[in-house]
Amino acid sequence: MTFDRRRFVSRGLAAGVATAGLAAPLVARAQSATFTWKMTSAYPKGSPFYFDGPGSATDLAKRIDAMSGGRLKIQVFGAGELVPAFEGFDAVRAGTVEMNHANSYFWTGKTFAAQYFTAVPFGMNFQGMNGWFYDGGGIDLWNEVYEPFGMVAMPCGNTGVQMTGWFKKEIKTVADLKGLKMRIPGLAGKVYAALGVDVKVLPGGEIFPALERGVIDAAEFVGPFQDRRLGLQKAAKFYHTTGWHEPATVSELLVNKAAWQKLPKDLQAVVENAAAACNVISEGWCQKANSDAMEDLINNQKVIAKPLPDAVIKALRAETDKVLAEAIAKDPLTKKVHDSYKAFQAKYNRWSTYSETAYHNKVQA
Ligand code: CA
């Protein structure tokens, strides 16, 4: 009897193929399914950081396309193209679009807890926020807050620490805030108002003319790169730096939950990993862009950059605590998010005094 090796091998292979053959069509079908989604943005086409450039909305779409081998295509629409700037939340909720790219603090009128997933005054920096999001239950809470709306969310960008803003006159005391007409939106606006600031809410494009004409005395926008792009340094020379109001402003990727659940697991992983990449890459871009812009503002454009006085920061902190205490008293879900955020922040701040802050103050400075 001869051992027919050739026949054995071919039979073995055939058996293998037959076994694989049962599963192959299912795998092939899942992996060949393609999806074309729409994503709206709260920012206009061409906006650096938000819409174009490393880690932006269009970059996110490109990464998802590349990582999925073209199986998930995201069509990106700037503010006003499909829906107005601040209607992305409702569009995703209704399923008109599958995704929206914005900041969750635009939705505080719908659910106040959304504030914590963008930035709270005197809150955490980029590193602390990421610790809370990815390992401290932050993203889970974000999804809990959006559960009643049928949506899921994740961080997909970060500006890093923002600047207090531009002032025609230097702020030296708390009394200097009284009657000051300042462009400042959101929660920080409430805090300033409590200290006597006449708060104005203007869209980005209207800040420069208002500041130049003296309709306002001061204005907050983002940071050196974005502020210089609006020309704010030509209308006011004092640049107060301490970004107490937005210590690390997070961009939000909002996804319709029903659409999310229809995505195969591997494509869900693609979206999550592309968003995490944009979270880091966009922040890195901001560090480079702001370093360059700050140097130009100080060296070439006669800008005087300095932090707010300690007494002013102390007063802002006390008012922030009051505003947040009122918000958590009104809404148990906000309290739940606040408690998680603040507990994480307290521990992170203690650790940071030994790590990042110690390094910055003792070594890097
Ligand atoms: Ca801002």
Residues whose N, C-alpha, C, O or C-beta is under 5 A from the ligand:
A	BS01	CA	Q162 F221 V222 E246
